[in-house]
Amino acid sequence: MLEKKLFNLYEMLMQINLIDMTLTASIVIIAVMIARVLMTKLPKRYTYILWILPLIRLLVPFSMTSNWSLLSGFGHWFSKSQHYPISSFGGDGINLSASTVSSVVLPSVGKSIGELPVISAATHETFIWSQLLLIIWMIGTLSLWGYYGYKTIVIRRRLVGAKPLGKGVYLSDHIETPFVFGIFSPRIMLPEHIEGDEKTYILAHEHVHIKRLDPIWRALSFLALSIHWFNPLVWASYFLSAKDMERSCDEAVLRTMGVDIKKAYSTSLLKLSMERSALGISPIAFGESDTKGRIKNILKYKKPSFWTLSFGILILLVLATVLLTNPKAISDFSGKTYEVEEIVYEAPVYSFAYTLSTAPIFTVTSDMTLLRKEVFDINWSMANGLSPYKMDETEFDKMFMVPVDKVTKLLKDSAYLYRADADDEAHTFYMVMQQKNGTLYLAVGYDNDRGKSIRWIFKLKETLVYQSIDTLYNYRTQYIGDNTKVGNIVSYLAIPDGFDYDYFELKTSEEPYGLIIHLKAKAELRADAKFGSTLDEMFSHNAQLALSLIKNAQWVEYALSDGYVWEDSYRYERTDLESKSGLSLWDQSKTMDDFIKLLSSIDVWK
């Protein structure tokens, strides 16, 4: 049970790309740190606002794209394009390591299920290490929450008996320094010994915190810190943003009350720093800090001019555009299947030629392994992993028998270039050229004793004929009443020629629970129409697939009709299917590896 929960959590973190988020945010944090140094003469509110940018990157798992993104120069290094070697492959089929199983492909709606690659999911330690790292991450996150929770309880106890002063302000004789306590209904806590002008300055400062919603921003910053605690740059941003928050608050007080109070205000801060308590920090209670830096900032503060403020706003808009957006060229082409949209180049000396209808299909797995399948073949062949590759235009041109200007331009306009080498007698190699506008081209050539030459260049387009197993596996559910997941599972099941999917219904009022899938014939059929074993084989496979992913479903039925007279049905019981196969369908899909093994063991529709 624990292993299953860890696996589900691991899968969730992989879905939101936690590592991608923290690496991308690291770039943004470094950029903000540099901008912070260059903006020393601007009001601190601008540098404080800048920290919102990495906060968004740390907490939001998606972003918009633009042509001006700063991340354009970093390519796919923080994404899925890293090459993970395959442990082994060979024989009649393909042996894929566990790092590759998420990208094996299945036909989708309207297509019969062809023979899958022969899968041998070798036992290895990859997921064990993933579990260990996940446990370490959980310990770090829970430790932070536990520590700050404890600090919050300590602070709350010390505030017992605080006297209300009015408008969310309280006096307490158990604290030495003022602070804001709470997130959504924050209160200002003041020591009883603060009096006169000192109280006026401090209240003005704390009211700025509340007006700007700083308690909420600090809580979100702590949430980001607790998720990305393993990243030292996140810790640095957490504390630097706190400094900028306090300094910008000080400047807001000076703007409101006038620069004449600089000396008195600084004296108050210095006095409070000498009486600092040992409360520590908490995400819902933050007070004064960095006294020396704040006093220096106060003493050198000058009211900014209109042009200074305008320049600061312009800088914020520019930085937000380049730091919050991903480059359009970085469209992740992994984990997808492609068909040939255009044959851009074909070497003239060969007798064999492709057409668009006979051109092969290519799959780039989630770990950047290239698979190829000829239209008339059942099995996929592996071309190994795609790795970043460099080539100049001169070297590229030498691979063609005659100069081709439009082909040379493909390399010139490429944002990224990858190469994979197949283990075959012809020494076939593949080059994927992703253009700056995101268009994908694939070159197929030979690199042997006779030199390097390119045989074909294909322009690719994504095809929905094939869907990834990992997407299907994510719909695995314990309850047949989960309409959304069950509906998505049904959408993956093959449909025989001559029929259209109509609808499905769930039988959940009493046990045994079941699923009925309704198909409608495309033309009126005879009342005595029979299809022999062909439909039974396909529906049997579909039923096993569905029952392996829906725990409490006990049967699957296909109801066929032409909408007029003809009707027929095929029903499959879990007990019968498991008895014939000797497999427990649900147990055989506990993990992705198990699911892959199950798919290779059940009868496949051909």
C-alpha positions as CSV (number, residue, x, y, z in Angstrom):
1,M,0.0,0.0,0.0
2,L,2.8,2.4,0.9
3,E,4.7,1.6,-2.3
4,K,1.5,2.3,-4.3
5,K,1.0,5.7,-2.6
6,L,4.6,6.6,-3.2
7,F,4.3,5.6,-6.9
8,N,1.2,7.7,-7.3
9,L,2.9,10.7,-5.7
10,Y,5.9,10.1,-7.9
11,E,3.8,10.0,-11.0
12,M,2.0,13.2,-9.9
13,L,5.3,15.0,-9.4
14,M,6.5,13.8,-12.8
15,Q,3.2,15.1,-14.4
16,I,3.8,18.6,-13.0
17,N,7.5,18.4,-13.9
18,L,8.9,19.5,-10.5
19,I,12.5,19.3,-11.7
20,D,11.7,21.3,-14.8
21,M,10.0,23.9,-12.6
22,T,12.9,24.2,-10.2
23,L,15.5,24.4,-12.9
24,T,13.5,27.0,-14.9
25,A,12.9,29.0,-11.7
26,S,16.6,28.9,-11.0
27,I,17.3,30.7,-14.2
28,V,14.7,33.3,-13.3
29,I,16.1,33.7,-9.8
30,I,19.6,34.3,-11.1
31,A,18.2,36.9,-13.6
32,V,16.3,38.7,-10.8
33,M,19.5,38.7,-8.6
34,I,21.4,40.3,-11.4
35,A,18.6,42.8,-12.1
36,R,18.5,43.5,-8.4
37,V,22.1,44.6,-8.4
38,L,21.6,46.8,-11.5
39,M,18.5,48.4,-10.0
40,T,20.1,49.7,-6.8
41,K,19.2,53.3,-7.6
42,L,15.5,52.5,-8.2
43,P,12.9,52.3,-5.4
44,K,13.0,48.9,-3.6
45,R,9.3,48.3,-4.5
46,Y,10.5,47.4,-8.0
47,T,13.0,44.8,-6.9
48,Y,10.4,43.4,-4.4
49,I,7.8,43.1,-7.3
50,L,10.5,41.3,-9.3
51,W,10.5,38.4,-6.8
52,I,6.9,37.5,-8.0
53,L,8.4,36.2,-11.2
54,P,10.4,33.3,-9.7
55,L,7.5,32.7,-7.3
56,I,5.2,32.1,-10.2
57,R,7.7,29.8,-11.9
58,L,8.1,27.8,-8.7
59,L,4.3,27.3,-8.1
60,V,2.7,27.3,-11.6
61,P,3.5,24.2,-13.7
62,F,2.7,25.9,-17.0
63,S,3.6,29.1,-18.8
64,M,2.9,31.1,-22.0
65,T,5.3,31.4,-24.9
66,S,6.8,34.3,-26.6
67,N,9.6,35.1,-29.1
68,W,11.4,37.2,-26.5
69,S,11.8,34.6,-23.7
70,L,15.1,34.7,-21.9
71,L,15.0,30.9,-21.8
72,S,15.6,30.7,-25.6
73,G,19.3,30.4,-25.0
74,F,18.9,27.4,-22.7
75,G,17.3,25.0,-25.1
76,H,15.9,21.7,-23.8
77,W,18.6,21.2,-21.2
78,F,16.0,21.5,-18.4
79,S,13.4,19.4,-20.1
80,K,12.9,15.9,-21.4
81,S,15.5,16.1,-24.1
82,Q,18.2,14.6,-21.9
83,H,19.3,11.3,-23.3
84,Y,18.9,8.3,-21.0
85,P,20.6,5.1,-22.4
86,I,18.5,2.1,-23.0
87,S,19.7,-0.9,-21.0
88,S,19.4,-3.5,-23.7
89,F,17.7,-4.2,-27.0
90,G,17.9,-6.8,-29.7
91,G,16.4,-10.1,-30.8
92,D,13.3,-10.4,-32.9
93,G,11.5,-7.6,-31.0
94,I,12.5,-4.6,-28.9
95,N,13.6,-4.8,-25.3
96,L,12.9,-1.4,-23.7
97,S,14.2,-0.4,-20.3
98,A,11.8,0.9,-17.7
99,S,12.7,4.5,-18.7
100,T,11.1,3.9,-22.1
101,V,7.9,2.0,-21.2
102,S,5.9,5.2,-20.9
103,S,6.3,5.9,-24.6
104,V,5.2,2.6,-26.2
105,V,2.3,3.4,-28.4
106,L,-1.2,2.1,-28.8
107,P,-3.7,2.7,-31.6
108,S,-6.6,5.0,-30.6
109,V,-10.3,5.2,-31.4
110,G,-11.3,3.9,-34.8
111,K,-8.1,1.8,-35.3
112,S,-7.8,-1.8,-34.6
113,I,-5.0,-2.8,-32.2
114,G,-1.9,-3.9,-34.1
115,E,0.9,-6.0,-32.6
116,L,2.8,-4.1,-30.0
117,P,6.6,-4.1,-29.7
118,V,7.8,-7.1,-27.7
119,I,8.4,-5.7,-24.3
120,S,10.9,-7.0,-21.8
121,A,10.7,-4.6,-18.8
122,A,13.9,-5.7,-17.1
123,T,14.0,-5.4,-13.4
124,H,16.4,-2.7,-12.3
125,E,16.9,-0.1,-9.5
126,T,15.6,3.0,-11.3
127,F,12.3,3.2,-9.4
128,I,13.9,2.2,-6.1
129,W,16.2,5.2,-6.4
130,S,13.2,7.3,-7.4
131,Q,11.4,6.1,-4.2
132,L,14.4,7.0,-2.1
133,L,14.6,10.5,-3.5
134,L,10.9,10.9,-3.1
135,I,11.1,9.9,0.6
136,I,14.0,12.3,1.1
137,W,12.0,15.1,-0.5
138,M,9.0,14.3,1.6
139,I,11.1,14.4,4.8
140,G,12.5,17.8,3.9
141,T,9.0,19.2,3.1
142,L,7.4,17.8,6.2
143,S,10.3,18.9,8.4
144,L,9.9,22.5,7.2
145,W,6.1,22.5,7.8
146,G,6.7,20.9,11.2
147,Y,9.3,23.5,12.2
148,Y,7.4,26.5,11.2
149,G,4.2,25.0,12.6
150,Y,5.9,24.6,15.9
151,K,7.2,28.2,15.8
152,T,3.7,29.5,15.0
153,I,2.3,27.6,18.0
154,V,5.0,29.2,20.2
155,I,4.2,32.6,19.0
156,R,0.4,32.1,19.4
157,R,1.0,31.0,23.1
158,R,3.0,34.2,23.7
159,L,0.2,36.3,22.4
160,V,-2.4,35.0,24.8
161,G,-3.8,37.9,26.8
162,A,-2.9,40.6,24.1
163,K,-4.9,43.7,24.5
164,P,-6.8,45.1,21.5
165,L,-5.8,48.7,20.6
166,G,-8.3,49.0,17.8
167,K,-8.4,48.3,14.0
168,G,-6.5,45.0,14.1
169,V,-3.8,46.3,16.4
170,Y,-2.9,44.5,19.7
171,L,-0.5,45.2,22.6
172,S,1.4,42.4,24.4
173,D,3.9,42.5,27.2
174,H,5.3,39.1,26.1
175,I,7.0,40.3,22.9
176,E,9.9,42.7,22.4
177,T,9.5,43.6,18.7
178,P,6.4,44.4,16.5
179,F,5.2,42.0,13.8
180,V,2.3,41.1,11.6
181,F,0.6,37.8,12.6
182,G,-1.8,35.9,10.4
183,I,-2.4,35.5,6.6
184,F,-6.0,36.3,5.6
185,S,-7.0,38.3,8.7
186,P,-3.6,39.7,9.8
187,R,-3.1,41.5,13.1
188,I,-0.4,43.9,14.1
189,M,1.2,42.9,17.4
190,L,3.1,45.7,19.3
191,P,5.2,45.5,22.5
192,E,3.6,47.5,25.3
193,H,6.8,49.6,25.7
194,I,6.5,51.3,22.3
195,E,5.2,54.8,22.6
196,G,5.0,58.2,20.9
197,D,6.4,58.8,17.4
198,E,8.0,55.4,17.5
199,K,4.6,53.7,17.6
200,T,3.4,56.0,14.8
201,Y,6.3,54.9,12.5
202,I,5.9,51.2,13.3
203,L,2.1,51.2,12.8
204,A,2.6,53.0,9.4
205,H,5.1,50.3,8.4
206,E,3.0,47.4,9.4
207,H,-0.1,48.8,7.8
208,V,1.8,49.0,4.5
209,H,2.5,45.2,4.9
210,I,-1.2,44.5,5.3
211,K,-2.3,46.9,2.5
212,R,0.1,45.2,0.0
213,L,-1.1,41.7,1.1
214,D,2.5,40.9,2.2
215,P,1.2,38.1,4.6
216,I,-0.2,36.2,1.6
217,W,2.9,36.7,-0.5
218,R,5.1,35.5,2.3
219,A,2.9,32.4,2.8
220,L,3.1,31.6,-0.9
221,S,6.9,32.1,-0.7
222,F,7.1,29.6,2.1
223,L,4.9,27.2,0.1
224,A,7.4,27.5,-2.8
225,L,10.3,27.0,-0.3
226,S,8.8,23.9,1.2
227,I,8.3,22.3,-2.2
228,H,11.7,23.3,-3.6
229,W,13.7,23.2,-0.4
230,F,16.5,21.2,-2.1
231,N,17.3,24.2,-4.3
232,P,19.7,26.6,-2.6
233,L,18.7,29.4,-5.0
234,V,15.1,29.2,-3.7
235,W,16.4,29.7,-0.1
236,A,18.4,32.7,-1.3
237,S,15.3,34.2,-3.1
238,Y,13.2,33.6,0.1
239,F,15.5,35.7,2.3
240,L,16.4,38.3,-0.3
241,S,12.7,38.9,-1.1
242,A,12.1,39.4,2.6
243,K,14.8,42.1,2.7
244,D,13.4,43.9,-0.3
245,M,9.9,43.6,1.2
246,E,11.0,45.4,4.4
247,R,13.0,48.1,2.6
248,S,10.2,48.8,0.2
249,C,7.9,49.2,3.2
250,D,10.3,51.7,4.8
251,E,10.3,53.7,1.6
252,A,6.5,53.7,1.5
253,V,6.5,55.2,5.1
254,L,8.9,57.9,4.0
255,R,6.9,58.7,0.9
256,T,3.8,59.1,3.1
257,M,5.2,60.9,6.2
258,G,8.1,62.7,4.5
259,V,11.8,62.3,4.3
260,D,12.2,64.6,7.4
261,I,11.6,61.5,9.6
262,K,14.6,59.6,8.3
263,K,16.7,60.1,11.5
264,A,13.9,59.4,14.0
265,Y,12.7,56.4,12.0
266,S,16.2,54.9,11.8
267,T,16.7,55.5,15.5
268,S,13.4,53.5,16.2
269,L,14.6,50.6,14.0
270,L,18.0,50.6,15.8
271,K,16.3,50.5,19.2
272,L,14.0,47.7,18.2
273,S,16.9,45.6,16.9
274,M,18.6,45.8,20.3
275,E,15.5,44.4,21.9
276,R,15.0,41.5,19.4
277,S,13.3,38.5,20.7
278,A,14.1,34.9,19.9
279,L,10.7,34.1,18.4
280,G,12.3,33.1,15.1
281,I,10.5,33.2,11.8
282,S,7.1,31.7,10.7
283,P,5.2,31.9,7.4
284,I,2.3,33.6,9.2
285,A,4.3,35.8,11.5
286,F,7.1,38.1,10.2
287,G,8.6,41.2,11.6
288,E,11.6,43.4,11.4
289,S,14.9,42.1,10.1
290,D,18.1,43.3,8.3
291,T,18.3,46.4,10.5
292,K,21.7,47.6,9.2
293,G,20.7,47.4,5.6
294,R,17.4,49.0,6.2
295,I,18.9,52.0,8.0
296,K,21.4,52.5,5.2
297,N,18.6,52.4,2.6
298,I,16.5,54.9,4.6
299,L,19.3,57.4,5.0
300,K,20.1,57.4,1.3
301,Y,16.5,57.5,0.2
302,K,15.3,60.2,-2.2
303,K,11.8,60.7,-3.5
304,P,12.0,59.3,-7.1
305,S,11.2,61.4,-10.1
306,F,8.5,60.7,-12.6
307,W,11.0,59.5,-15.2
308,T,12.6,57.2,-12.6
309,L,9.3,55.6,-11.8
310,S,8.5,55.3,-15.5
311,F,11.8,53.6,-16.2
312,G,11.2,51.2,-13.3
313,I,7.8,50.2,-14.7
314,L,9.3,49.6,-18.2
315,I,12.0,47.4,-16.7
316,L,9.3,45.3,-14.8
317,L,7.3,44.8,-18.0
318,V,10.4,43.8,-20.0
319,L,11.6,41.4,-17.3
320,A,8.1,39.9,-16.9
321,T,7.9,39.2,-20.6
322,V,11.3,37.6,-20.9
323,L,11.2,35.6,-17.6
324,L,7.6,34.4,-17.4
325,T,7.4,33.0,-20.9
326,N,8.9,30.0,-22.6
327,P,10.4,30.3,-26.0
328,K,8.1,29.2,-28.8
329,A,10.9,27.1,-30.3
330,I,11.0,24.9,-27.2
331,S,7.9,22.9,-28.0
332,D,8.6,19.5,-26.5
333,F,8.4,17.0,-29.4
334,S,9.1,14.0,-27.2
335,G,6.4,11.4,-26.2
336,K,4.6,11.9,-29.5
337,T,4.1,10.0,-32.8
338,Y,4.6,11.6,-36.2
339,E,3.7,10.9,-39.8
340,V,5.3,12.4,-42.9
341,E,3.6,15.6,-44.1
342,E,6.0,16.3,-46.9
343,I,9.0,14.6,-48.5
344,V,11.4,17.6,-48.7
345,Y,14.4,15.7,-50.2
346,E,15.0,12.3,-51.7
347,A,18.5,11.3,-53.1
348,P,18.2,10.9,-56.9
349,V,20.4,7.8,-57.3
350,Y,18.2,5.3,-55.6
351,S,15.4,3.3,-57.4
352,F,13.2,2.9,-54.3
353,A,11.1,6.0,-53.4
354,Y,8.5,6.8,-50.8
355,T,5.1,8.4,-51.2
356,L,3.2,10.2,-48.5
357,S,1.0,7.1,-48.2
358,T,3.9,4.7,-47.9
359,A,6.3,6.8,-45.8
360,P,7.2,5.5,-42.4
361,I,5.8,6.6,-39.0
362,F,8.2,7.8,-36.3
363,T,7.8,8.0,-32.5
364,V,10.0,10.0,-30.2
365,T,9.6,8.6,-26.7
366,S,9.5,10.6,-23.5
367,D,13.3,9.9,-23.0
368,M,14.1,10.9,-26.5
369,T,14.4,7.4,-28.0
370,L,13.5,7.3,-31.7
371,L,11.3,4.4,-33.0
372,R,10.4,3.8,-36.7
373,K,7.7,1.7,-38.2
374,E,7.1,1.1,-41.9
375,V,3.4,1.3,-42.9
376,F,3.2,-2.4,-43.8
377,D,5.2,-3.6,-40.8
378,I,3.7,-4.8,-37.5
379,N,6.7,-4.2,-35.3
380,W,8.6,-1.0,-34.5
381,S,12.3,-0.8,-34.9
382,M,14.5,1.2,-32.6
383,A,16.9,3.9,-33.8
384,N,18.4,4.5,-30.3
385,G,18.5,7.7,-28.4
386,L,18.5,11.2,-29.8
387,S,21.3,13.3,-28.5
388,P,22.2,17.0,-29.1
389,Y,24.4,17.4,-32.2
390,K,26.3,20.1,-33.9
391,M,27.0,20.5,-37.6
392,D,28.0,23.5,-39.7
393,E,26.4,24.3,-43.1
394,T,29.5,23.3,-45.0
395,E,29.5,19.8,-43.5
396,F,25.7,19.6,-44.0
397,D,26.0,20.5,-47.7
398,K,28.6,17.8,-48.4
399,M,26.0,15.2,-47.5
400,F,24.0,15.9,-50.7
401,M,25.0,15.0,-54.2
402,V,23.8,18.3,-55.6
403,P,23.4,21.6,-53.7
404,V,19.8,22.2,-52.5
405,D,19.3,25.7,-51.2
406,K,16.0,25.0,-49.4
407,V,17.6,22.1,-47.6
408,T,20.6,24.1,-46.4
409,K,18.1,26.7,-45.0
410,L,16.6,24.0,-42.8
411,L,19.9,23.7,-40.9
412,K,20.4,27.4,-40.8
413,D,16.9,28.0,-39.3
414,S,17.2,25.1,-36.8
415,A,16.8,26.0,-33.2
416,Y,17.9,22.5,-32.1
417,L,19.6,19.6,-33.8
418,Y,19.6,16.0,-32.5
419,R,21.1,12.8,-33.9
420,A,20.5,9.1,-33.3
421,D,22.5,6.2,-34.9
422,A,20.8,2.8,-35.6
423,D,22.6,-0.5,-35.1
424,D,22.2,-1.8,-38.6
425,E,24.5,-2.9,-41.4
426,A,23.9,0.3,-43.4
427,H,24.9,2.5,-40.4
428,T,21.7,4.5,-40.7
429,F,21.6,7.7,-38.8
430,Y,18.7,10.1,-38.1
431,M,18.8,13.9,-37.6
432,V,15.9,15.7,-36.1
433,M,15.9,19.4,-36.9
434,Q,13.5,21.5,-34.9
435,Q,13.1,24.9,-36.6
436,K,12.9,28.2,-34.7
437,N,9.1,28.3,-35.5
438,G,8.7,24.8,-34.0
439,T,8.4,22.9,-37.3
440,L,10.0,19.4,-37.2
441,Y,12.1,17.9,-39.9
442,L,13.8,14.4,-39.9
443,A,16.8,13.5,-42.1
444,V,17.6,9.9,-42.7
445,G,21.1,9.1,-44.0
446,Y,24.1,6.7,-43.9
447,D,27.4,7.1,-42.2
448,N,29.7,4.3,-43.4
449,D,33.0,3.7,-45.2
450,R,31.7,5.5,-48.3
451,G,31.1,8.6,-46.3
452,K,28.1,10.5,-45.0
453,S,25.1,11.0,-47.2
454,I,21.5,12.0,-46.6
455,R,18.9,9.7,-48.2
456,W,15.6,11.5,-47.2
457,I,14.4,14.6,-45.4
458,F,10.9,14.4,-44.1
459,K,8.7,17.2,-42.8
460,L,6.8,15.7,-39.8
461,K,3.5,16.4,-38.3
462,E,2.0,14.9,-35.1
463,T,-0.5,12.2,-35.6
464,L,-3.2,11.1,-33.2
465,V,-3.4,7.6,-34.7
466,Y,-1.2,6.4,-31.9
467,Q,-1.6,7.4,-28.2
468,S,0.9,6.8,-25.4
469,I,0.4,4.0,-22.9
470,D,1.4,6.3,-20.0
471,T,-1.6,8.6,-20.8
472,L,-3.9,5.6,-20.8
473,Y,-2.4,4.2,-17.6
474,N,-3.1,7.6,-15.8
475,Y,-6.8,6.8,-16.2
476,R,-6.5,3.7,-14.0
477,T,-9.2,3.8,-11.3
478,Q,-10.6,1.7,-8.5
479,Y,-14.2,2.7,-9.2
480,I,-16.3,2.1,-12.2
481,G,-18.4,5.1,-11.1
482,D,-15.6,7.4,-12.1
483,N,-17.2,8.5,-15.3
484,T,-14.4,10.7,-16.5
485,K,-11.6,8.1,-16.2
486,V,-13.8,5.2,-17.5
487,G,-14.9,7.3,-20.4
488,N,-11.3,8.0,-21.3
489,I,-10.4,4.3,-21.1
490,V,-13.3,3.5,-23.4
491,S,-12.0,6.1,-25.9
492,Y,-8.8,4.1,-26.3
493,L,-10.5,0.8,-27.2
494,A,-10.4,-0.4,-30.8
495,I,-13.6,-0.2,-32.9
496,P,-14.2,-2.7,-35.7
497,D,-14.6,-1.5,-39.3
498,G,-18.2,-0.8,-40.2
499,F,-19.1,0.5,-36.7
500,D,-19.1,3.9,-34.9
501,Y,-18.9,4.5,-31.2
502,D,-22.3,5.5,-29.8
503,Y,-22.1,5.8,-26.0
504,F,-21.3,3.8,-22.9
505,E,-23.3,3.2,-19.7
506,L,-22.2,2.1,-16.3
507,K,-24.1,-0.5,-14.2
508,T,-23.4,0.6,-10.6
509,S,-26.7,0.2,-8.8
510,E,-25.9,-3.4,-7.6
511,E,-23.1,-5.9,-7.9
512,P,-21.6,-7.2,-10.0
513,Y,-20.7,-3.8,-11.5
514,G,-20.2,-3.6,-15.2
515,L,-19.6,-1.5,-18.3
516,I,-21.7,-1.6,-21.5
517,I,-20.2,-0.1,-24.7
518,H,-22.7,0.7,-27.4
519,L,-21.6,0.6,-31.0
520,K,-23.8,1.5,-34.0
521,A,-23.4,-0.1,-37.4
522,K,-22.7,2.4,-40.3
523,A,-25.4,0.7,-42.5
524,E,-28.5,-1.4,-41.9
525,L,-27.6,-5.1,-41.3
526,R,-29.5,-8.3,-41.7
527,A,-31.2,-9.6,-38.6
528,D,-29.2,-12.9,-38.9
529,A,-25.8,-11.1,-39.5
530,K,-22.9,-12.9,-37.8
531,F,-19.3,-11.8,-37.7
532,G,-17.7,-15.0,-36.5
533,S,-14.6,-14.8,-34.3
534,T,-13.3,-11.4,-35.6
535,L,-15.3,-9.2,-33.3
536,D,-15.0,-11.6,-30.4
537,E,-11.2,-11.4,-30.6
538,M,-11.2,-7.6,-30.6
539,F,-13.8,-7.2,-27.9
540,S,-12.1,-9.8,-25.7
541,H,-8.8,-7.8,-25.9
542,N,-10.7,-4.6,-25.2
543,A,-12.4,-6.1,-22.2
544,Q,-9.2,-7.4,-20.7
545,L,-7.7,-3.9,-21.2
546,A,-10.6,-2.2,-19.5
547,L,-10.9,-4.6,-16.6
548,S,-7.1,-4.3,-15.9
549,L,-7.7,-0.5,-15.4
550,I,-11.0,-0.5,-13.5
551,K,-10.8,-2.4,-10.2
552,N,-14.4,-3.1,-9.2
553,A,-15.7,-3.7,-12.7
554,Q,-16.7,-7.4,-13.0
555,W,-17.8,-7.5,-16.7
556,V,-17.7,-5.7,-20.0
557,E,-20.4,-6.0,-22.6
558,Y,-20.5,-4.7,-26.2
559,A,-24.0,-3.9,-27.4
560,L,-24.2,-3.7,-31.3
561,S,-27.1,-2.3,-33.2
562,D,-27.9,-0.8,-36.7
563,G,-30.5,1.5,-35.1
564,Y,-33.4,-0.4,-36.8
565,V,-33.8,-4.1,-36.5
566,W,-30.4,-5.8,-36.0
567,E,-28.9,-6.2,-32.5
568,D,-26.2,-8.3,-31.0
569,S,-24.1,-8.4,-27.9
570,Y,-20.8,-9.8,-26.6
571,R,-20.3,-10.1,-22.8
572,Y,-17.0,-10.8,-21.0
573,E,-16.8,-11.7,-17.3
574,R,-13.7,-10.9,-15.3
575,T,-13.6,-14.4,-13.8
576,D,-13.7,-16.1,-17.2
577,L,-11.0,-13.9,-18.7
578,E,-8.7,-14.4,-15.7
579,S,-9.3,-18.1,-15.6
580,K,-8.3,-18.5,-19.3
581,S,-5.3,-16.2,-19.0
582,G,-4.2,-17.3,-15.5
583,L,-3.7,-13.6,-14.7
584,S,-5.3,-11.3,-12.2
585,L,-6.0,-8.3,-14.4
586,W,-6.0,-5.6,-11.8
587,D,-3.0,-6.9,-10.0
588,Q,-1.1,-7.1,-13.3
589,S,-1.4,-3.4,-13.7
590,K,-0.1,-2.2,-10.3
591,T,2.8,-0.5,-12.0
592,M,3.5,0.7,-15.5
593,D,6.0,-2.2,-15.9
594,D,3.3,-4.7,-14.9
595,F,0.8,-3.0,-17.3
596,I,3.3,-3.3,-20.2
597,K,3.8,-7.0,-19.4
598,L,0.1,-7.6,-19.3
599,L,-0.4,-5.9,-22.7
600,S,2.2,-8.2,-24.2
601,S,0.6,-11.3,-22.7
602,I,-3.1,-10.9,-23.6
603,D,-4.5,-11.9,-27.0
604,V,-3.9,-9.0,-29.4
605,W,-6.3,-8.2,-32.2
606,K,-4.6,-8.5,-35.6
